[in-house]
Amino acid sequence: MKVSLTIGMVCASLVFSGSAFAAGKCATSPKSKWQSEATLKSQLAGEGYKVARIKIESGCYEVYATDKKGERANMAFNAETLEKLNNAEAGEN
């Protein structure tokens, strides 16, 4: 009984944690459909980030910046939609 309860709890936690780990994907469309780096930089400046570098990685913009407190931030965005991805290294996977 105890083993089946433990297994059930593990399975349930995997099911419910799936959405927490769900990450968007990098763009698969041609570069002509992508948003500009300048647009992303402006968006991030409006959120209080100071962008040091934007790197293109397999359809993602990988951003190196500092936040309002001066702390480093490494983020990834879909290059077409500018959707922030959960995995800062999304383009490298």
C-alpha positions in Angstrom: 0.0 0.0 0.0 2.7 2.4 1.0 4.7 1.7 -2.2 1.7 2.3 -4.5 0.9 5.5 -2.7 4.5 6.7 -3.2 4.4 5.7 -6.9 1.1 7.6 -7.3 2.5 10.7 -5.7 5.6 10.6 -8.0 3.5 10.2 -11.1 1.2 13.0 -10.1 4.1 15.3 -9.4 5.5 14.6 -12.8 2.2 15.3 -14.5 1.7 18.6 -12.7 5.3 19.7 -13.0 5.2 19.3 -16.8 3.6 22.7 -17.3 6.1 24.3 -14.9 9.0 23.1 -17.1 7.3 23.8 -20.4 9.4 26.1 -22.4 8.6 27.9 -25.6 10.6 27.1 -28.7 13.0 29.1 -30.8 11.7 30.5 -34.1 11.7 28.1 -37.1 10.5 30.7 -39.6 12.9 32.5 -42.0 14.8 35.6 -40.7 12.6 37.8 -42.7 9.8 37.1 -40.3 11.8 37.8 -37.2 11.4 40.9 -35.0 14.4 43.1 -35.0 17.0 43.1 -32.2 16.4 46.8 -31.7 12.7 46.0 -30.9 13.7 43.5 -28.3 16.3 45.9 -26.9 13.7 48.6 -26.6 11.2 46.2 -25.0 13.8 45.2 -22.4 14.9 48.8 -21.7 11.2 49.5 -20.9 11.3 46.7 -18.3 14.5 48.3 -16.7 17.1 46.1 -18.3 20.4 47.4 -19.7 21.3 45.1 -22.6 25.0 44.4 -23.0 24.8 41.9 -25.9 22.2 40.0 -28.0 23.4 36.8 -29.6 21.5 34.8 -32.2 21.3 31.1 -31.4 19.1 28.8 -33.7 16.1 31.0 -33.9 16.5 32.5 -30.5 17.8 35.8 -29.3 20.0 35.1 -26.3 20.3 38.3 -24.2 23.0 39.3 -21.7 21.9 42.2 -19.6 21.7 43.7 -16.2 18.5 44.4 -14.3 17.5 47.5 -12.3 19.5 46.3 -9.3 22.6 45.8 -11.5 22.4 42.0 -11.3 23.3 40.0 -14.4 20.4 38.5 -16.4 20.7 35.9 -19.1 17.5 35.4 -21.1 16.3 33.8 -24.3 13.5 35.0 -26.6 11.8 33.5 -29.6 13.2 35.7 -32.5 9.8 35.8 -34.3 7.4 36.5 -31.4 9.8 37.9 -28.8 8.2 35.4 -26.3 10.5 35.0 -23.3 11.6 31.4 -23.0 12.0 29.5 -19.7 15.4 28.2 -20.7 18.0 30.9 -21.1 20.1 28.6 -23.2 17.2 27.5 -25.5 19.0 28.2 -28.8 21.9 26.0 -27.8 19.9 22.9 -27.3 
